[in-house]
């Protein structure tokens, strides 16, 4: 098995966690609690669909303090993703390790996966190998030429988002004409998010929706109509129904600079530091008000 930082971090999960982050690969690279006075833990996983945030929080809820802050990170395509089964099957190995802490072929993980997926398949290790390479590539964006940046943006949308949405060219063109076809998908993902928020509140935690920053390359590449119709509109409806806060850094100009990114979407060490500066004051105030002394 490929040793992977995203999975291995769960071996050192602390007790009495005051701030938790859940999300996907971008959240793993965006949030770093190591320099904070309070106890924080980043539970983000590789390509982690919304459906799996809940079982992860359920698994580790005894580690999470009362009144803890749960940062639910959001990305532009999150409400449109409908290839959930494909994504989860490709990454069963990480769920086996994180949720059960044992072999992905064991009966326990099969039972958990079957609650979400109609069928289970053998785990793949190629995605973990890719993440291992990315973890070792702590370099600045300005090492890339413009044609490389353009190619990476196109690959992110075409091979990433459109594949997960399961519509060719959906993001760049014609997405408004497909909105009716994706209505049930967006409704389902909104319900998943609403249930996650309600689970957090039922456990006396404070959920906060957090829009992750994008490089200027990606931010400019994604049409405003997609951002409004497929992202912000759904968030507004979720916040209205749940009363949940939304901290939006998706278009934060101070974080769009190329030297903040490993490539076009993952924050590097410098970018993480800048992002944490922006949210630290908010988190500090809420943690102190909700949980008393920091780090206790």
Secondary structure, DSSP 4 states (H G I P E B T S, - for coil): ----HHHHGGGG--SSEEEEEE-SHHHHHH---TT-SS-EEE---TT--THHHHHHHHHTGGGEEEEEEEEEEE-TTTTT---HHHHHHHTHHHHIIIIISS-TTSHHHHHHHHHH-SS-----SHHHHHHHHHHT----GGGS-HHHHHHHHHHIIIIIIHHHHT-TTTTTSSTGGGTTTTHHHHHHHHHHHHHHHHHHHHTT-EEEEEEPP--HHHHHHS-HHHIIIIIIHHHHHHHHHH--EEEE-TT-GGG-SGGGBSSSSSB-HHHHHHHHHHHHHHHHHHHHHHHSSTT-
